[in-house]
Amino acid sequence: MLRTHRPRTFAARLDSRTESTPLARHLLRAYLSALPTGHRYADIAELLLGELFANAVQHSDAPTDRLIEIRFALVDGRLRLEVHDAGTGRPALRPTTPTDEHGRGLLLVNELAERWGCCPRAGGVGKFVWALVAPAHPLLAA
């Protein structure tokens, strides 16, 4: 008998506030702790989720009462992170200077994610930014 396994997906909606970023990371840690190899994604995934969530809070033109949705799923050995918001703007890499105090989050995402991108949300309201995180080598993740 052929069996297919759907990846375990987690989703939550959080307030669009900077103070929600630690909660998003906490939920990711809890999700990963339930996976046999979750520790192999943890460090980079937490950093990337924090950056994507903070960008959604800081740069969205959506009303402040709109929630931000986070989703995690393990798909084909990669951890997929998604951050959904109702804003119209799309993230873009921009050059920084050594004296810039902000603006490096997406550069980190670009360097540490295996791939990342931005897509319109179903229904046409807002977007979601996604990132794929490869597992760390077992000896490095211990």
C-alpha positions as CSV (number, residue, x, y, z in Angstrom):
1,M,0.0,0.0,0.0
2,L,1.3,3.4,-1.0
3,R,1.3,5.9,1.9
4,T,1.9,9.6,1.6
5,H,2.8,11.8,4.5
6,R,1.8,15.4,4.7
7,P,4.3,17.6,6.5
8,R,3.2,18.8,9.9
9,T,2.3,22.4,9.5
10,F,2.0,24.9,12.3
11,A,0.2,28.3,11.9
12,A,-0.6,31.1,14.3
13,R,-1.7,34.7,14.1
14,L,0.0,37.3,16.3
15,D,-0.4,40.9,17.0
16,S,1.4,43.2,14.6
17,R,3.7,44.5,17.3
18,T,7.5,44.3,17.9
19,E,6.7,42.7,21.2
20,S,5.3,39.7,19.3
21,T,8.6,38.7,17.8
22,P,9.9,36.8,20.8
23,L,6.5,34.9,20.9
24,A,7.0,33.9,17.2
25,R,10.4,32.6,18.0
26,H,9.1,30.7,21.0
27,L,6.4,29.0,18.9
28,L,9.1,28.0,16.4
29,R,11.3,26.5,19.1
30,A,8.2,24.5,20.4
31,Y,7.5,23.3,16.9
32,L,11.0,22.2,16.3
33,S,11.4,20.5,19.7
34,A,8.6,18.1,18.6
35,L,10.5,17.1,15.5
36,P,13.2,14.4,15.7
37,T,15.7,16.5,13.8
38,G,14.3,19.9,14.8
39,H,17.5,21.0,16.6
40,R,19.3,20.9,13.2
41,Y,17.2,23.9,12.0
42,A,16.8,25.9,15.3
43,D,19.5,28.5,15.3
44,I,19.2,29.8,11.7
45,A,15.4,29.4,11.7
46,E,14.9,31.5,14.8
47,L,17.1,34.2,13.5
48,L,15.4,34.2,10.1
49,L,11.9,34.1,11.6
50,G,12.7,37.0,13.9
51,E,14.0,39.1,10.9
52,L,11.0,38.3,8.7
53,F,8.5,39.0,11.5
54,A,10.2,42.2,12.5
55,N,10.1,43.3,8.8
56,A,6.4,42.6,8.6
57,V,5.8,44.7,11.7
58,Q,8.1,47.6,10.8
59,H,7.5,47.9,7.0
60,S,3.9,46.9,6.5
61,D,1.4,49.6,5.4
62,A,-1.5,47.5,6.7
63,P,-3.6,48.9,9.6
64,T,-2.0,48.2,12.9
65,D,-4.9,46.1,14.1
66,R,-4.2,43.5,11.3
67,L,-2.6,40.3,12.5
68,I,0.6,38.7,11.2
69,E,0.4,35.0,10.5
70,I,3.4,32.7,10.9
71,R,3.6,29.2,9.4
72,F,6.2,26.5,9.7
73,A,6.4,23.1,7.9
74,L,9.1,20.6,7.3
75,V,9.0,19.8,3.5
76,D,11.4,17.5,1.8
77,G,14.0,17.9,4.5
78,R,13.8,21.7,4.5
79,L,12.1,23.9,7.1
80,R,9.7,26.3,5.4
81,L,9.0,29.5,7.3
82,E,6.3,31.9,6.1
83,V,5.3,35.3,7.5
84,H,2.0,36.7,6.1
85,D,0.8,40.3,6.4
86,A,-1.8,42.5,4.9
87,G,0.6,45.1,3.5
88,T,1.2,46.0,-0.1
89,G,4.9,46.5,0.0
90,R,7.4,43.8,-1.1
91,P,10.7,43.3,0.5
92,A,13.8,44.2,-1.4
93,L,17.5,43.9,-0.7
94,R,19.1,47.3,-0.4
95,P,22.7,48.3,0.0
96,T,23.9,49.3,3.4
97,T,26.8,51.3,4.7
98,P,29.0,50.4,7.8
99,T,27.3,53.2,9.7
100,D,23.7,52.1,9.1
101,E,22.0,51.0,12.3
102,H,19.1,49.2,10.5
103,G,18.4,47.5,7.2
104,R,20.5,44.3,7.4
105,G,17.8,41.9,8.2
106,L,17.0,40.9,4.6
107,L,20.7,40.6,3.9
108,L,20.9,38.0,6.7
109,V,17.9,36.2,5.2
110,N,19.5,36.3,1.8
111,E,22.7,34.8,3.1
112,L,21.4,32.2,5.5
113,A,18.3,30.9,3.8
114,E,18.7,28.2,1.2
115,R,16.1,30.2,-0.8
116,W,13.6,32.9,0.0
117,G,10.9,34.9,-1.8
118,C,7.7,36.8,-1.6
119,C,4.3,35.9,-3.0
120,P,0.8,37.5,-3.0
121,R,-1.6,36.0,-0.5
122,A,-4.7,34.0,-1.7
123,G,-7.6,36.4,-2.0
124,G,-5.4,39.2,-3.1
125,V,-4.9,41.0,0.3
126,G,-1.3,41.3,1.3
127,K,1.7,39.0,0.8
128,F,3.8,36.4,2.5
129,V,7.5,36.1,2.7
130,W,8.9,32.6,2.8
131,A,12.4,31.2,3.5
132,L,13.7,27.6,3.3
133,V,16.2,26.6,5.9
134,A,18.5,23.6,5.3
135,P,19.4,21.4,8.2
136,A,22.8,22.1,9.8
137,H,25.3,19.3,9.6
138,P,24.7,16.8,12.5
139,L,28.0,17.5,14.1
140,L,27.4,21.2,14.0
141,A,23.9,21.0,15.4
142,A,24.7,19.0,18.5
